[in-house]
Amino acid sequence: MSTGSVRFMNSAFAKIHRIGGRRSFATSENLVKTSLNELHKELGGDMVPFAGYELPVLYKGENGGVMKEHLWCRDDGKAALFDVSHMGQIRWHGKDRADFLEKIVVGDIKGLTTGSGCLSLVTNENGGIIDDTVITNAGDYIYMVVNGATKFGDMKHFEEQMAAFDGDVTMEYLEDSMQLLAIQGPGAAEALKKIIPGDLDLSKMAFMTGTGTTLDGIEDCRVTRCGYTGEDGFEIAMPAEHAVSIASKLLEDPSVNPTGLGARDSLRLEAGLCLYGNDLNENINPVQGALAWTLGGPGSRRRTEQGFLGAEHFLTPEGKLRKQETKRVGIKGMKAPAREHAEIYDATGETKIGEVSSGTYSPCLKAPIAMGYVSAPNAKVGTEVQLKIRNKMQKATITKMPFVEARYYRVP
């Protein structure tokens, strides 16, 4: 095993333990266990605390380990299966549910047709990002998935905003009664076909759309074509009592590999996607985070009408983006991986211009990659910088993201 691989695996362990530790309960005894907990252990899962849950960081075995799990997800014809049941699933009811959501998130929720969804951002009064979320118009209700580490804070915020809202809206938190799996990779659709009804044609299911369905004959399930790896894939929700049988059925397919938190983190970073708590927080607004596209393009309704918390901090009254002092960027070219909070300097190495927010070794590029925030004048792609890594200065370059080309599904 190469030195780079060892460092990559060690960094994955350290990051998951750090993230899980600062947001989870104090001891392993009171960690929440998903319905798949025993199955994870049977499959060789190395269980760690994360967001108050006990989840696998990786699996031991022939196809296990962060590096192998990561590369499996990107390999043609293969798919990675993740347990993401720690995430918060919410259903919004009431005739004014879309009006309410447009007060707390930046996206065009009223414009979502039945079955369509979007990535959006929950903002605070200062324009900072409380969380990122996937929202889908499920017809009779609006379906929202929020991050596991932030879900209880999110819901407290939602309740506070509901108290001040003059309209008909109710929030239904599904707690752990519904479990959530993600199947990701070029072979995800073929694997999922084996447990869905024959009348659900995945070839006509666009990315960021979802529908209620049965899975392996189990009713009250939901499939959404989305994910956080840069690959085609799906998030599938099912009643907790059927989660093991559905996961086991998917894993009968030799193209499907159980995959842990370590690979999930490196996959999302290669895809240029943010991890809340590292790359996004309540002091970073959508423009700083290079996520203004979640509002829509120039002249779009949400930019011009606004009406969500903190809009005035990053939008002008006309809907134009306000200039920001810092911006999220991609970084590569350094010889060693740069970790969270590593300092970024200008090309001379004399002036500090920012910090790394996420960094790892890319299994696909076989090189270190990172994202971070730098002063706006230094955010242009191609700008040469230096990173302070283990007290040594290393040359690097600001680069565009994603680091690895996205392969989200497009309907022919």
Disulfide bonds with the S-S distance in Angstrom:
none
